[in-house]
Amino acid sequence: MKKMSKRAKWITYSSITILAIVLIFAGIYAYRMYKGLDNMNKNPEDSIFKNNTQVEEIKPPEWTGTERVNILLMGGDSRGLEKNEVPRSDSLMIASVDPVTKKGTLFSVLRDTYVSIPDHGKERINAALAYGGPNLAMKTVSDLLGIPIQYYVYVDFKGFIALIDAIGGIDFDVEKDMKYSSKADKHEYDIDLKKGMQHLDGKSALQYVRFRHDAMSDFTRTERQREFLKAVAAKMQTTWSIMKLPDILEQVNPFIETNLSIDDMWKLAALGYDTKVGSSVQIPPMDMISEDKAGGAAVIGVKDFDKLKEFVQETFTKDNAPEPPAATDAGTTTDTGTTTNGTTEKTDSNASTSKK
């Protein structure tokens, strides 16, 4: 039996060393990922919702991994609150994904929508979080849309800033100049953005999604939030963001709370990587809104709650429909665009053809 040459030994030892290093780094990556995900599910004593014990009996439905999953995304504004005081939700969005078709739908609920909150009567929907924490908020949104809400993710202003900075910011087209100033928070969250394509860091991104000082107020604000969230999701699906995920989790962990377990996070992470976002929809859509009053103040009413639930199901059906045919030799393609305010935008483009 021949002895290995020095060169062969060197190659063998080098390969083993490289493999060992790769395995060590893979182990560190996996451990940091696990710890980062685990820390998002706060212990009861560390949760800002620890005093909302009156709705513990409201448990969200379980997700088996095979049926549609619906996640309530809540942004909170904790400025000016006392210690242990729970904020109202400044924004309410629902990310809905069908694990079979890998199609996603994004809903945003107008925060002044006037609904029935279990055990609290009629109130603006954003009050549910303050009254009973995430479980009551999930139950209230579930009743409104007619779909089970299995999970929630809560983040405040600082968490949003940390997330956008952690992923390196977002290149985004700001559609108009935006300016607003307030002494209430000592100008920490003043808004001053210029129109045009630009790179938004955490603070400027927060300015963009918070701005509502225009003619359509919260209607256009929720539309902006949906479009920006789609841009964030697209960047999170890039190889660079996946490699940086442990670092991203470490930076945002102090500001995020969720009821997602580690196992569910892994399943959703794998599902999210392959998911294509379809419709982006306002709830309630414009044609289902009624102007109501509550305590002398204007609120957003829903004309027909049953029809609203039907609208949600119709949106799912549309998003799960087969993909439109690819471009033909004739040069005509049809793309179905994003739905905004409950309507579908359709664009037809005719490519030029040349004679052979």
Secondary structure, DSSP 8 states (H G I E B T S, - for coil): -----HHHHHHHHHHHHHHHHHHHHHHHHHHHHHHHHHHHS--GGG-TTTT-GGGTT-------SSS-EEEEEEEE--TT--TT----EEEEEEEEEETTTTEEEEEEE-TTBEEEETTTEEEETTHHHHHHHHHHHHHHHHHHHTS---EEEEEEHHHHHHHHHHTT-EEEEE-S-EEE--TTTTTTT-EEE-SEEEEE-HHHHHHHHH---STTTHHHHHHHHHHHHHHHHHHHTSHHHHHTHHHHHHHHGGGEEE---HHHHHHHHHHHHH-EEEEEEEES-GGGEEEEEETTEEEEEES-HHHHHHHHHHHHHHHTS-------TT-EEEEEEEEETTEEEEEEEE------
